[in-house]
Amino acid sequence: MADKITQNADGSLNVSDEPIIPFIEGDGTGVDIWPASQLVLDAAAA
């Protein structure tokens, strides 16, 4: 199950093996860059 990315009091991040990465269609990222962005985000989370 996907989990939220949270921040500790010291500023470090808690990132699960299946983080939730929000994407809002029409937020300015559009279809022009989303396919490339998705590859980068998937690789970073792997």
C-alpha distance matrix in Angstrom:
0.0 3.8 6.4 10.1 12.8 15.3 18.9 21.0 24.6 26.0 24.2 21.9 18.3 15.1 12.7 9.5 9.1 6.7 8.7 9.4 12.9 14.9 17.4 20.1 22.4 26.0 25.3 27.8 25.8 26.4 26.3 28.8 26.5 23.0 23.0 24.3 21.9 18.9 20.2 20.8 17.4 15.7 18.3 17.9 14.2 15.0
3.8 0.0 3.8 7.0 9.5 12.5 16.2 18.7 22.2 23.5 21.4 19.3 15.5 12.8 10.1 7.7 7.9 4.7 5.3 5.6 9.3 11.4 14.2 17.0 19.6 23.0 22.0 24.5 22.4 23.4 23.6 26.0 23.5 20.1 20.5 21.5 18.9 16.1 17.8 18.0 14.4 13.3 16.1 15.3 11.8 13.4
6.4 3.8 0.0 3.8 6.5 9.0 12.7 15.1 18.6 20.1 18.1 16.2 12.6 9.8 7.9 6.2 8.3 6.2 5.0 5.7 9.3 11.4 14.8 17.6 20.6 23.7 22.2 24.7 23.0 24.4 25.2 27.3 24.7 21.5 22.4 23.0 19.9 17.7 19.5 19.0 15.2 14.9 17.3 15.7 12.4 14.6
10.1 7.0 3.8 0.0 3.8 6.1 9.8 12.7 16.0 17.7 15.4 14.1 10.5 8.6 7.5 7.7 10.5 8.7 5.8 5.4 8.1 9.7 13.4 16.0 19.4 22.0 20.1 22.6 21.3 23.2 24.4 26.4 23.6 20.7 22.2 22.6 19.2 17.6 19.8 18.7 14.9 15.6 17.9 15.7 13.0 15.9
12.8 9.5 6.5 3.8 0.0 3.8 7.0 10.2 13.6 14.7 12.1 10.6 6.9 5.8 5.1 7.1 10.2 9.5 6.1 6.9 8.3 10.5 14.1 16.9 20.3 22.7 20.2 22.3 20.8 23.2 24.6 26.1 23.0 20.5 22.0 21.8 18.2 17.2 19.0 17.3 13.7 14.8 16.5 13.7 11.5 14.8
15.3 12.5 9.0 6.1 3.8 0.0 3.8 6.8 10.0 11.6 9.5 8.6 5.8 5.2 6.9 9.3 12.9 12.7 9.8 10.5 11.8 13.5 17.1 19.5 23.1 25.1 22.4 24.6 23.5 26.1 27.8 29.1 26.0 23.8 25.5 25.1 21.5 20.7 22.5 20.5 17.1 18.4 19.8 16.7 14.7 17.9
18.9 16.2 12.7 9.8 7.0 3.8 0.0 3.8 6.7 8.0 5.8 5.7 4.5 6.0 8.8 11.9 15.4 15.8 12.9 13.8 14.5 16.0 19.5 21.8 25.3 27.0 23.9 25.7 24.8 27.8 29.7 30.7 27.4 25.6 27.5 26.6 23.0 22.7 24.3 21.8 18.7 20.5 21.3 17.9 16.5 19.7
21.0 18.7 15.1 12.7 10.2 6.8 3.8 0.0 3.8 5.4 5.3 5.4 6.1 7.2 10.9 13.6 17.2 18.2 15.8 17.1 18.1 19.8 23.3 25.5 29.1 30.8 27.7 29.5 28.5 31.5 33.4 34.3 31.0 29.2 31.0 30.0 26.4 26.1 27.4 24.8 21.9 23.4 23.9 20.4 19.0 21.8
24.6 22.2 18.6 16.0 13.6 10.0 6.7 3.8 0.0 3.8 5.4 7.5 9.4 11.0 14.6 17.4 21.0 22.0 19.4 20.4 21.1 22.5 25.8 27.8 31.4 32.7 29.5 31.2 30.6 33.8 35.9 36.7 33.4 31.9 33.9 32.8 29.1 29.2 30.5 27.8 25.0 26.8 27.2 23.6 22.6 25.4
26.0 23.5 20.1 17.7 14.7 11.6 8.0 5.4 3.8 0.0 3.8 5.7 8.9 11.3 14.7 17.9 21.1 22.5 20.1 21.5 21.9 23.6 26.7 29.0 32.4 33.6 30.3 31.6 30.8 34.1 36.1 36.5 33.1 31.8 33.6 32.1 28.6 28.9 29.9 26.8 24.4 26.3 26.2 22.5 21.9 24.6
24.2 21.4 18.1 15.4 12.1 9.5 5.8 5.3 5.4 3.8 0.0 3.8 6.5 9.7 12.6 16.1 19.3 20.3 17.5 18.7 18.6 20.3 23.3 25.5 28.9 30.0 26.6 27.8 27.0 30.3 32.4 32.7 29.3 28.1 30.1 28.5 25.0 25.5 26.6 23.5 21.1 23.3 23.3 19.6 19.2 22.2
21.9 19.3 16.2 14.1 10.6 8.6 5.7 5.4 7.5 5.7 3.8 0.0 3.8 6.9 9.7 13.2 16.1 17.6 15.2 17.0 17.3 19.5 22.6 25.3 28.6 30.1 26.9 28.1 26.7 29.9 31.6 32.0 28.4 27.0 28.5 26.9 23.5 23.7 24.4 21.4 19.0 20.8 20.6 16.8 16.3 19.0
18.3 15.5 12.6 10.5 6.9 5.8 4.5 6.1 9.4 8.9 6.5 3.8 0.0 3.8 6.1 9.7 12.8 13.9 11.4 13.3 13.8 16.2 19.5 22.3 25.6 27.4 24.4 25.8 24.3 27.2 28.8 29.4 26.0 24.2 25.6 24.4 20.9 20.7 21.6 18.9 16.1 17.6 17.9 14.3 13.2 16.1
15.1 12.8 9.8 8.6 5.8 5.2 6.0 7.2 11.0 11.3 9.7 6.9 3.8 0.0 3.8 6.6 10.0 11.4 9.5 11.8 13.3 16.0 19.5 22.5 25.8 28.0 25.4 27.1 25.4 28.0 29.2 30.3 26.9 24.7 25.8 24.9 21.6 20.6 21.5 19.4 16.2 17.0 17.6 14.4 12.4 14.9
12.7 10.1 7.9 7.5 5.1 6.9 8.8 10.9 14.6 14.7 12.6 9.7 6.1 3.8 0.0 3.8 6.7 7.9 6.2 9.2 10.6 13.9 17.1 20.4 23.4 25.9 23.6 25.3 23.2 25.5 26.3 27.5 24.1 21.7 22.5 21.8 18.6 17.3 18.1 16.2 13.0 13.4 14.2 11.3 8.8 11.4
9.5 7.7 6.2 7.7 7.1 9.3 11.9 13.6 17.4 17.9 16.1 13.2 9.7 6.6 3.8 0.0 3.8 5.3 5.3 8.8 11.3 14.6 17.8 21.1 24.0 26.9 25.0 26.8 24.6 26.4 26.9 28.4 25.2 22.4 22.8 22.5 19.6 17.6 18.3 17.1 13.8 13.2 14.3 12.2 8.9 10.6
9.1 7.9 8.3 10.5 10.2 12.9 15.4 17.2 21.0 21.1 19.3 16.1 12.8 10.0 6.7 3.8 0.0 3.8 6.1 9.8 12.0 15.5 18.1 21.7 24.1 27.2 25.7 27.3 24.6 26.1 26.1 27.5 24.3 21.5 21.2 21.0 18.6 16.2 16.3 15.7 12.7 11.1 12.1 10.8 7.2 7.7
6.7 4.7 6.2 8.7 9.5 12.7 15.8 18.2 22.0 22.5 20.3 17.6 13.9 11.4 7.9 5.3 3.8 0.0 3.8 6.7 9.2 12.5 15.0 18.5 20.8 24.1 22.9 24.7 22.2 23.4 23.3 25.1 22.3 19.1 19.0 19.4 16.9 14.2 15.0 14.9 11.5 10.0 12.1 11.3 7.6 8.8
8.7 5.3 5.0 5.8 6.1 9.8 12.9 15.8 19.4 20.1 17.5 15.2 11.4 9.5 6.2 5.3 6.1 3.8 0.0 3.8 6.2 9.5 12.5 15.9 18.7 21.6 20.0 22.0 19.7 21.3 21.9 23.6 20.6 17.6 18.3 18.5 15.5 13.3 14.8 14.1 10.4 10.2 12.5 10.8 7.6 10.3
9.4 5.6 5.7 5.4 6.9 10.5 13.8 17.1 20.4 21.5 18.7 17.0 13.3 11.8 9.2 8.8 9.8 6.7 3.8 0.0 3.8 6.2 9.4 12.5 15.4 18.4 17.0 19.3 17.4 18.8 19.6 21.7 19.1 15.9 17.1 17.9 14.7 12.6 15.0 14.6 10.8 11.2 14.2 12.8 10.2 13.1
12.9 9.3 9.3 8.1 8.3 11.8 14.5 18.1 21.1 21.9 18.6 17.3 13.8 13.3 10.6 11.3 12.0 9.2 6.2 3.8 0.0 3.8 6.5 10.0 12.8 15.6 13.8 15.8 13.8 15.5 16.5 18.3 15.6 12.6 14.3 14.8 11.4 9.9 12.7 12.0 8.4 9.8 12.9 11.4 9.8 13.1
14.9 11.4 11.4 9.7 10.5 13.5 16.0 19.8 22.5 23.6 20.3 19.5 16.2 16.0 13.9 14.6 15.5 12.5 9.5 6.2 3.8 0.0 3.8 6.6 9.8 12.5 10.8 13.4 12.0 13.6 15.1 17.3 15.1 12.2 14.6 15.6 12.3 11.3 14.7 14.3 11.1 12.8 16.0 14.8 13.5 16.8
17.4 14.2 14.8 13.4 14.1 17.1 19.5 23.3 25.8 26.7 23.3 22.6 19.5 19.5 17.1 17.8 18.1 15.0 12.5 9.4 6.5 3.8 0.0 3.8 6.3 9.1 8.0 10.4 8.9 9.9 11.5 14.0 12.2 9.2 12.0 13.5 10.6 9.9 13.7 13.8 11.3 13.1 16.4 15.8 15.1 18.1
20.1 17.0 17.6 16.0 16.9 19.5 21.8 25.5 27.8 29.0 25.5 25.3 22.3 22.5 20.4 21.1 21.7 18.5 15.9 12.5 10.0 6.6 3.8 0.0 3.8 6.2 5.6 8.8 8.6 9.1 11.3 14.0 13.1 10.7 13.9 15.7 13.2 12.9 16.7 17.0 14.9 16.7 20.0 19.5 18.9 21.9
22.4 19.6 20.6 19.4 20.3 23.1 25.3 29.1 31.4 32.4 28.9 28.6 25.6 25.8 23.4 24.0 24.1 20.8 18.7 15.4 12.8 9.8 6.3 3.8 0.0 3.8 5.6 7.9 7.7 6.6 8.5 11.6 11.7 9.5 12.5 14.9 13.2 13.0 16.7 17.6 16.1 17.8 21.0 21.1 20.8 23.4
26.0 23.0 23.7 22.0 22.7 25.1 27.0 30.8 32.7 33.6 30.0 30.1 27.4 28.0 25.9 26.9 27.2 24.1 21.6 18.4 15.6 12.5 9.1 6.2 3.8 0.0 3.8 5.5 6.9 5.9 8.8 11.2 11.8 10.8 14.2 16.2 14.6 15.3 18.9 19.4 18.4 20.4 23.3 23.3 23.4 26.2
25.3 22.0 22.2 20.1 20.2 22.4 23.9 27.7 29.5 30.3 26.6 26.9 24.4 25.4 23.6 25.0 25.7 22.9 20.0 17.0 13.8 10.8 8.0 5.6 5.6 3.8 0.0 3.8 5.7 7.0 10.5 12.1 11.7 10.9 14.7 15.9 13.6 14.8 18.4 18.2 16.9 19.5 22.2 21.5 21.8 24.9
27.8 24.5 24.7 22.6 22.3 24.6 25.7 29.5 31.2 31.6 27.8 28.1 25.8 27.1 25.3 26.8 27.3 24.7 22.0 19.3 15.8 13.4 10.4 8.8 7.9 5.5 3.8 0.0 3.8 5.5 9.3 9.8 9.6 10.0 13.8 14.5 12.7 14.8 17.9 17.5 17.0 19.9 22.1 21.6 22.5 25.5
25.8 22.4 23.0 21.3 20.8 23.5 24.8 28.5 30.6 30.8 27.0 26.7 24.3 25.4 23.2 24.6 24.6 22.2 19.7 17.4 13.8 12.0 8.9 8.6 7.7 6.9 5.7 3.8 0.0 3.8 6.9 7.3 6.2 6.4 10.2 10.7 9.0 11.1 14.1 13.9 13.7 16.4 18.5 18.4 19.4 22.2
26.4 23.4 24.4 23.2 23.2 26.1 27.8 31.5 33.8 34.1 30.3 29.9 27.2 28.0 25.5 26.4 26.1 23.4 21.3 18.8 15.5 13.6 9.9 9.1 6.6 5.9 7.0 5.5 3.8 0.0 3.7 5.4 6.2 6.1 9.3 11.0 10.3 11.7 14.7 15.5 15.4 17.5 19.9 20.3 21.2 23.5
26.3 23.6 25.2 24.4 24.6 27.8 29.7 33.4 35.9 36.1 32.4 31.6 28.8 29.2 26.3 26.9 26.1 23.3 21.9 19.6 16.5 15.1 11.5 11.3 8.5 8.8 10.5 9.3 6.9 3.7 0.0 3.8 5.6 5.2 7.0 9.4 9.9 10.7 13.2 14.8 15.2 16.6 19.0 20.1 21.0 22.8
28.8 26.0 27.3 26.4 26.1 29.1 30.7 34.3 36.7 36.5 32.7 32.0 29.4 30.3 27.5 28.4 27.5 25.1 23.6 21.7 18.3 17.3 14.0 14.0 11.6 11.2 12.1 9.8 7.3 5.4 3.8 0.0 3.8 6.0 7.4 8.4 9.6 11.5 13.3 14.4 15.6 17.3 19.0 20.1 21.7 23.4
26.5 23.5 24.7 23.6 23.0 26.0 27.4 31.0 33.4 33.1 29.3 28.4 26.0 26.9 24.1 25.2 24.3 22.3 20.6 19.1 15.6 15.1 12.2 13.1 11.7 11.8 11.7 9.6 6.2 6.2 5.6 3.8 0.0 3.8 5.7 5.5 6.0 8.6 10.3 10.8 12.1 14.2 15.7 16.5 18.2 20.1
23.0 20.1 21.5 20.7 20.5 23.8 25.6 29.2 31.9 31.8 28.1 27.0 24.2 24.7 21.7 22.4 21.5 19.1 17.6 15.9 12.6 12.2 9.2 10.7 9.5 10.8 10.9 10.0 6.4 6.1 5.2 6.0 3.8 0.0 3.8 5.5 4.9 5.8 8.6 9.8 10.1 11.8 14.0 14.9 16.0 17.9
23.0 20.5 22.4 22.2 22.0 25.5 27.5 31.0 33.9 33.6 30.1 28.5 25.6 25.8 22.5 22.8 21.2 19.0 18.3 17.1 14.3 14.6 12.0 13.9 12.5 14.2 14.7 13.8 10.2 9.3 7.0 7.4 5.7 3.8 0.0 3.8 5.5 5.2 6.5 9.0 10.1 10.7 12.6 14.5 15.6 16.7
24.3 21.5 23.0 22.6 21.8 25.1 26.6 30.0 32.8 32.1 28.5 26.9 24.4 24.9 21.8 22.5 21.0 19.4 18.5 17.9 14.8 15.6 13.5 15.7 14.9 16.2 15.9 14.5 10.7 11.0 9.4 8.4 5.5 5.5 3.8 0.0 3.8 5.4 5.3 6.5 8.8 10.1 10.9 12.6 14.5 15.6
21.9 18.9 19.9 19.2 18.2 21.5 23.0 26.4 29.1 28.6 25.0 23.5 20.9 21.6 18.6 19.6 18.6 16.9 15.5 14.7 11.4 12.3 10.6 13.2 13.2 14.6 13.6 12.7 9.0 10.3 9.9 9.6 6.0 4.9 5.5 3.8 0.0 3.8 5.4 5.1 6.1 8.5 9.9 10.5 12.3 14.2
18.9 16.1 17.7 17.6 17.2 20.7 22.7 26.1 29.2 28.9 25.5 23.7 20.7 20.6 17.3 17.6 16.2 14.2 13.3 12.6 9.9 11.3 9.9 12.9 13.0 15.3 14.8 14.8 11.1 11.7 10.7 11.5 8.6 5.8 5.2 5.4 3.8 0.0 3.8 5.4 5.1 5.9 8.4 9.8 10.5 12.1
20.2 17.8 19.5 19.8 19.0 22.5 24.3 27.4 30.5 29.9 26.6 24.4 21.6 21.5 18.1 18.3 16.3 15.0 14.8 15.0 12.7 14.7 13.7 16.7 16.7 18.9 18.4 17.9 14.1 14.7 13.2 13.3 10.3 8.6 6.5 5.3 5.4 3.8 0.0 3.8 5.6 5.2 6.1 8.6 10.0 10.6
20.8 18.0 19.0 18.7 17.3 20.5 21.8 24.8 27.8 26.8 23.5 21.4 18.9 19.4 16.2 17.1 15.7 14.9 14.1 14.6 12.0 14.3 13.8 17.0 17.6 19.4 18.2 17.5 13.9 15.5 14.8 14.4 10.8 9.8 9.0 6.5 5.1 5.4 3.8 0.0 3.8 5.5 5.2 6.1 8.6 10.0
17.4 14.4 15.2 14.9 13.7 17.1 18.7 21.9 25.0 24.4 21.1 19.0 16.1 16.2 13.0 13.8 12.7 11.5 10.4 10.8 8.4 11.1 11.3 14.9 16.1 18.4 16.9 17.0 13.7 15.4 15.2 15.6 12.1 10.1 10.1 8.8 6.1 5.1 5.6 3.8 0.0 3.8 5.4 5.0 6.1 8.6
15.7 13.3 14.9 15.6 14.8 18.4 20.5 23.4 26.8 26.3 23.3 20.8 17.6 17.0 13.4 13.2 11.1 10.0 10.2 11.2 9.8 12.8 13.1 16.7 17.8 20.4 19.5 19.9 16.4 17.5 16.6 17.3 14.2 11.8 10.7 10.1 8.5 5.9 5.2 5.5 3.8 0.0 3.8 5.5 5.2 6.2
18.3 16.1 17.3 17.9 16.5 19.8 21.3 23.9 27.2 26.2 23.3 20.6 17.9 17.6 14.2 14.3 12.1 12.1 12.5 14.2 12.9 16.0 16.4 20.0 21.0 23.3 22.2 22.1 18.5 19.9 19.0 19.0 15.7 14.0 12.6 10.9 9.9 8.4 6.1 5.2 5.4 3.8 0.0 3.8 5.5 5.1
17.9 15.3 15.7 15.7 13.7 16.7 17.9 20.4 23.6 22.5 19.6 16.8 14.3 14.4 11.3 12.2 10.8 11.3 10.8 12.8 11.4 14.8 15.8 19.5 21.1 23.3 21.5 21.6 18.4 20.3 20.1 20.1 16.5 14.9 14.5 12.6 10.5 9.8 8.6 6.1 5.0 5.5 3.8 0.0 3.8 5.6
14.2 11.8 12.4 13.0 11.5 14.7 16.5 19.0 22.6 21.9 19.2 16.3 13.2 12.4 8.8 8.9 7.2 7.6 7.6 10.2 9.8 13.5 15.1 18.9 20.8 23.4 21.8 22.5 19.4 21.2 21.0 21.7 18.2 16.0 15.6 14.5 12.3 10.5 10.0 8.6 6.1 5.2 5.5 3.8 0.0 3.8
15.0 13.4 14.6 15.9 14.8 17.9 19.7 21.8 25.4 24.6 22.2 19.0 16.1 14.9 11.4 10.6 7.7 8.8 10.3 13.1 13.1 16.8 18.1 21.9 23.4 26.2 24.9 25.5 22.2 23.5 22.8 23.4 20.1 17.9 16.7 15.6 14.2 12.1 10.6 10.0 8.6 6.2 5.1 5.6 3.8 0.0
